[in-house]
Amino acid sequence: MTLLKQYLLLMNNKFYNEKTAWNVLLLLIRIWLGYRMFFAGYASVVDILFHPKERAFFETWFGEELHFPMPVVMAFIAKGAEVSGGVFVFVGLFTRIAASVIAFTMLVATLVANLGENFVIDGGFTISYFLFALVLIVAGGGRYSLDHFLRKKAVSFQSLTPIKNFLF
């Protein structure tokens, strides 16, 4: 092996670590997805609660266009899932559960609301959010999450291991 090749391998191992890179990527996905979900849902939740004109919009959209029963309640549940899932994903607490809530909400949004004329714009967003959430369901929150911090501090009980593995 040439001296240059040895030097390049040493520098690669010194400055790049695949595990660290994966954890940084999970952190970035969590921050982006959590941020987007929170702010997308928050404005809608506030509108549903405090603005009758916007509440009427959601009633028309979820009721007449999407044919959901109890349209305002369904809109509030969907947008509330975005807000709460976004907060938990952002901080990395119960990441897999929160990402599951987001993934389900985005899958339903894609299949019910965005297939057809809105798919290019809105469907692209909801599919992307679904895929980001899917990554977090599979991989968890990563090293830079509250899940990881709590797992390191938690007392280990053998009987709780399956529950702990699912939650964190």
FENPEHU-V29372 format. One line per field, one symbol per residue. ss: DSSP state (H for helix, E for strand, L for the rest). A space follows every 10 residues. Layout:
ss->???
This chain:
ss->LLHHHHHHHH HHHHHLLHHH HHHHHHHHHH HHHHHHHHHH HHHHHHHHHH LHHHHHHHHH HHHHHLLLLL HHHHHHHHHH HHHHHHHHHH HLLLHHHHHH HHHHHHHHHH HHHHLLLLHH HHHHHHHHHH HHHHHHHHHL LLLLLHHHHH HHHLLLLHHH HHHHHHHL
